[in-house]
Amino acid sequence: MYASLSGPVVGLNETTAIIDCGGVGYLCHCPSRTLAALELHKAVRLFVHLNVREDALTLFGFQTSAEKDFFLALTNVSGVGPKSGLSLLSTFTPQEIIAAIAANQPSQLARASGVGKKLAEKIIVELKDKLGSLPIFDGAGGLGGATGARISGPFAEVFSALQNLGYSPKVAESAAQKAFETAPDAAFDTLFKTALKHATTA
């Protein structure tokens, strides 16, 4: 229903922002990093998601469409609601979340408020094999690559996961290739860890 909102910021606190769009103020719940970038009375564009429940319609706002897509990927995990998704994105960058998933570190994700160890483990289980389909982020937090397109296949998943962490396409491709040459039939987490070692020494 809503894709984005544009207008001046007319209200701002620790958890929400109010965006004036043609005289109508829209209350948006946002991650802390998004809120930190906003200024009262300054024009802004937020990419939004409308969460529909029987008792409430709630807007969630993000600086980039990639961050919104990442939020939706998190909240698609059973047990992860919008509040937990916002908490994760307020505590960590998307790259840090991806790294924790790839390295199987539930204790890292559990540092976010409202995300216990069991929920963190569920996030890793459900998203570990989908890293290649998550939004690709560049160093500024936006979509990386030529189009940010989703790609599939084991090699592409490792390649895409490395790009998610900020490595250039050239470095990511080389590291993924070396990992597959070493153990072409290994599981994704093993391949990714091997590729990550190659990428960090490139």
Secondary structure, 3 states (H helix, E strand, C coil): CCCEEEEEEEEECCCEEEEEECCEEEEEECCHHHHHCCCCCCEEEEEEEEEEECCEEEEEEECCHHHHHHHHHHHCCCCCCHHHHHHHHHHCCHHHHHHHHHCCCHHHHCCCCCCCHHHHHHHHHHHHHHHHHCCCECCCCCECCCCCCCCCCHHHHHHHHHHHCCCCHHHHHHHHHHHHHHCCCCCHHHHHHHHHHHHHCC
